[in-house]
Amino acid sequence: MLEADKVFAGSIPENYDRHMVPLIFEAYAAETARRAASFSPAAVLETAAGTGAVTRALAPKLSPDVSYTVTDLNQPMLDYAASRQGPDSRIT
């Protein structure tokens, strides 16, 4: 496999979010957000955030004082997630 084939860049994050998230991941993101928010956390560390489906579902459910750190190994996916999230000073 070529190195370029391993990177989700270019139009891949948008297509992934447009097609794969609604088909497979959206219901899981909503359930994960519901469960995580029910603990009333003071801080959240989200790993493997991808295009931000859980972030978009969870952030509105959290208190304004919650620290929220979002990570992923693929920077283009994080960049796309950030473009979909909108400004939120809690999210780093």
Stockholm file with secondary structure:
# STOCKHOLM 1.0

chainA/1-92         MLEADKVFAGSIPENYDRHMVPLIFEAYAAETARRAASFSPAAVLETAAGTGAVTRALAPKLSPDVSYTVTDLNQPMLDYAASRQGPDSRIT
#=GR chainA/1-92 SS CCGGGGCCCTTHHHHIIIIIIIIIIHHHHHHHHHHHHHTCCSEEEECSCTTSHHHHHHGGGSCTTCEEEECCSCHHHHHHHHHHHCCCTTBC
#=GC SS_cons        CCGGGGCCCTTHHHHIIIIIIIIIIHHHHHHHHHHHHHTCCSEEEECSCTTSHHHHHHGGGSCTTCEEEECCSCHHHHHHHHHHHCCCTTBC
//
